Amino acid sequence: MKSSFTDIFYTILLGLDGSTSIGRIQEMYDLKDENGNQLSGEIEGYADKCFQEK
């Protein structure tokens, strides 16, 4: 079960970054943190480090 949730969250993060599709739509979203710093384009690296590295 833990593996399923990990895969789901990883895929959602990649979808928000524009690296994969969410549903049948693939687009890059404009994501910013609470200080207005751009997050888009950087999420894939963080998601990979967090969810894929053991």
Sequence and secondary structure as in RCSB ss.txt:
>XXXX:A:sequence
MKSSFTDIFYTILLGLDGSTSIGRIQEMYDLKDENGNQLSGEIEGYADKCFQEK
>XXXX:A:secstr
 HHHHHHHHHHHHHHHHTSS BTTB      B TT  B TTTHHHHHIIIII  
